[in-house]
């Protein structure tokens, strides 16, 4: 007998997509503002910029996939 996964009711409830996108973009902006922090060298800058770019790309990919119908609207 195959075991079926057990889900809590709140796991299947869709989240607020607009709030998630706004949160990702605000987080990316905060990461870019951290470039003017108290650190030396460029290694930190690379990670801050890379993480900010990754967040923005994730939002853009989500928008494109939903617009083209490749990602369901209820998730």
Secondary structure as UniProt FT lines:
FT   HELIX           9..11
FT   HELIX           17..33
FT   HELIX           34..36
FT   HELIX           43..67
FT   TURN            68..69
FT   TURN            73..74
//
